[in-house]
């Protein structure tokens, strides 16, 4: 089973993106093992602290290294990514020459109550992750409008078409992680 590190870019207790990640986890059952990293454990990035690397930041880097792939599930804040997510990305890219994102099989999804489903944040995030050398899965793109009842209390997706689309995304991501692993082994 492929180990997938999940970075949910929200620090809200009732995050719809965390619920979205849990629904994807249920769809991936038996194929992908999700491990969630709590982004709120990280101190705010400060280049002055890189010499005495904080333990929480090292834990992030170790978690990225141990994972076969990374799935980033992001909300949208002011047409961009939340600060808590950018902070984690910055810690993972440091110290200089030890960028954890380089070559890592990565996918990005996001949700919002709005009709555009965090599209602006994802576009911005794709630009960041490509510049850091992540091996980014580019399709299908998933911009989920979170409507009341779309994901029930058991993390099941209640709309059949949405469930089928997201199951296809999970299939594609699982295959993508395998392709990236095969390339790295060759």
C-alpha positions in Angstrom: 0.0 0.0 0.0 1.3 3.4 -0.9 1.9 5.9 1.9 0.4 9.3 1.2 1.1 12.4 3.3 -1.9 14.6 3.6 -1.5 18.3 4.1 -4.8 20.0 4.8 -4.2 23.8 4.4 -6.7 24.8 7.0 -6.4 25.2 10.7 -10.2 25.3 11.3 -11.6 22.7 13.7 -14.5 22.0 11.3 -12.6 22.3 8.1 -14.5 21.3 5.0 -11.2 20.5 3.4 -10.3 18.1 6.2 -13.7 16.4 5.7 -12.9 16.3 1.9 -9.6 14.6 2.6 -11.3 12.0 4.8 -13.8 11.3 2.0 -10.9 10.8 -0.4 -9.3 8.5 2.1 -12.4 6.4 2.3 -12.4 6.1 -1.6 -8.7 5.1 -1.4 -9.2 2.4 1.2 -7.0 -0.6 0.6 -4.8 1.2 -1.9 -3.5 4.3 -0.3 -2.6 4.8 3.4 -3.2 8.4 4.4 -1.1 10.1 7.1 -2.2 13.5 8.1 0.3 16.2 9.2 -0.9 18.8 11.6 0.3 22.1 10.1 -0.5 24.0 13.2 2.5 22.4 15.0 4.9 24.3 12.9 6.4 27.6 14.0 6.1 30.5 11.6 8.9 30.2 9.1 11.9 32.4 9.8 15.2 32.0 7.9 17.0 32.9 11.2 15.8 29.5 12.6 17.1 27.3 9.8 20.5 26.8 11.5 18.7 25.5 14.6 16.0 23.6 12.7 12.8 23.3 14.8 11.8 19.8 15.7 8.3 20.2 14.2 9.8 21.3 10.9 12.2 18.4 10.9 9.2 16.1 11.6 7.5 17.6 8.5 10.6 16.9 6.4 10.9 13.4 7.7 7.2 12.8 6.9 7.6 14.0 3.4 10.7 11.8 2.9 8.9 8.7 4.3 5.8 9.2 2.1 5.4 7.8 -1.4 3.3 10.8 -2.4 1.9 14.0 -1.0 -1.8 15.1 -1.4 -2.4 18.8 -0.6 -6.0 19.7 0.2 -6.4 23.4 0.2 -9.1 26.0 0.9 -8.8 29.5 -0.7 -7.9 32.6 1.3 -8.1 35.9 -0.7 -7.5 34.1 -4.0 -4.5 32.3 -2.7 -3.3 29.6 -0.3 -3.7 29.9 3.5 -0.7 31.1 5.5 -0.5 27.8 7.4 0.0 25.9 4.2 2.6 28.3 2.8 4.4 28.1 6.0 4.7 24.3 5.7 5.8 24.5 2.2 8.6 27.0 3.1 9.8 24.8 6.0 9.9 21.8 3.7 12.0 23.7 1.1 14.7 24.6 3.6 17.6 24.6 4.5 19.0 25.5 1.1 20.0 22.4 -0.9 17.7 20.1 1.2 14.3 20.8 -0.5 11.9 18.0 0.5 9.5 18.6 -2.4 12.0 17.9 -5.2 10.8 14.8 -7.2 8.0 14.0 -4.7 4.8 12.7 -6.4 2.3 15.4 -5.5 -1.4 16.2 -6.3 -3.5 19.2 -5.3 -7.2 19.4 -4.7 -9.4 21.9 -2.9 -12.8 22.8 -1.8 -14.8 25.8 -0.9 -18.5 26.7 -0.5 -18.2 28.9 -3.6 -18.9 27.7 -7.1 -15.2 27.9 -8.2 -14.0 25.4 -5.5 -10.7 27.0 -4.5 -9.5 27.3 -8.1 -7.4 30.4 -7.6 -5.6 28.9 -4.6 -4.9 25.8 -6.5 -3.5 27.6 -9.5 -1.2 29.6 -7.2 -0.2 26.5 -5.3 0.6 24.6 -8.6 3.0 27.4 -9.5 4.7 27.2 -6.1 5.1 23.4 -6.1 6.4 23.2 -9.7 9.0 25.9 -8.9 10.1 23.7 -5.9 10.5 20.7 -8.1 7.5 18.6 -7.0 6.5 16.0 -9.6 2.9 17.4 -9.9 0.0 15.4 -11.2 -1.8 17.9 -13.6 -5.1 16.1 -14.3 -7.7 15.6 -13.4 -8.1 19.0 -11.7 -10.4 18.9 -8.7 -12.2 22.1 -7.7 -15.0 20.9 -5.4 -17.9 23.1 -4.4 -18.8 21.9 -1.0 -22.5 22.0 -0.6 -24.4 21.0 2.6 -24.8 17.2 2.7 -22.3 16.4 -0.1 -20.2 14.5 2.4 -22.1 12.7 5.2 -21.2 12.0 8.8 -19.5 8.8 7.7 -17.3 10.6 5.1 -19.3 9.1 2.2 -19.9 11.3 -0.8 -23.6 11.4 -1.3 -23.7 12.5 -4.9 -23.1 9.6 -7.3 -21.5 11.6 -10.1 -19.2 13.4 -7.7 -18.3 10.1 -6.0 -17.4 8.6 -9.4 -15.3 11.6 -10.4 -13.4 11.6 -7.2 -12.9 7.8 -7.3 -11.4 8.4 -10.7 -9.1 11.0 -9.2 -8.0 8.6 -6.5 -7.3 5.9 -9.1 -5.2 8.4 -11.2 -3.3 9.6 -8.2 -2.5 6.1 -7.1 -1.2 5.3 -10.6 0.8 8.6 -10.7 2.6 7.8 -7.4 3.6 4.5 -8.9 4.8 6.1 -12.1 7.0 8.6 -10.2 8.4 5.8 -8.0 9.2 3.8 -11.1 11.0 6.7 -12.6 13.0 7.3 -9.5 14.0 3.7 -9.3 15.2 3.6 -12.9 
